[in-house]
Amino acid sequence: IKNILAPGVADPHGYWHSCKLDIKKCNPSQIETMQ
């Protein structure tokens, strides 16, 4: 999943870091954003 999301420079606060590493750690709004 980490390859389809924005690169780290687009996420300076790290909101997507754990989500990119493990989709099960994504919150509902992140999952909605990806759909």
Legacy VTK file of the C-alpha trace (Angstrom):
# vtk DataFile Version 3.0
C-alpha trace
ASCII
DATASET POLYDATA
POINTS 35 float
0.000 0.000 0.000
2.812 2.439 0.714
3.614 2.794 -2.977
0.160 4.039 -3.944
-0.017 6.799 -1.340
1.751 10.126 -1.409
5.469 10.083 -0.620
6.688 10.972 2.859
7.437 14.572 1.883
3.713 15.048 1.255
3.013 13.888 4.826
5.317 16.023 7.003
3.356 15.316 10.191
3.371 11.558 9.662
-0.404 11.140 9.736
-0.225 8.422 7.094
2.952 6.699 8.304
1.430 3.767 10.181
-1.396 3.503 7.656
1.105 3.165 4.815
2.962 0.438 6.699
-0.137 -1.546 7.670
-3.588 -0.962 6.170
-5.184 -2.320 9.358
-3.854 0.760 11.182
-5.638 3.192 8.884
-8.512 5.103 10.403
-11.911 5.223 8.654
-11.284 8.615 7.055
-7.961 7.422 5.621
-9.630 4.332 4.160
-12.353 6.524 2.678
-9.697 8.771 1.120
-8.082 5.777 -0.565
-11.315 4.480 -2.097
LINES 1 36
35 0 1 2 3 4 5 6 7 8 9 10 11 12 13 14 15 16 17 18 19 20 21 22 23 24 25 26 27 28 29 30 31 32 33 34
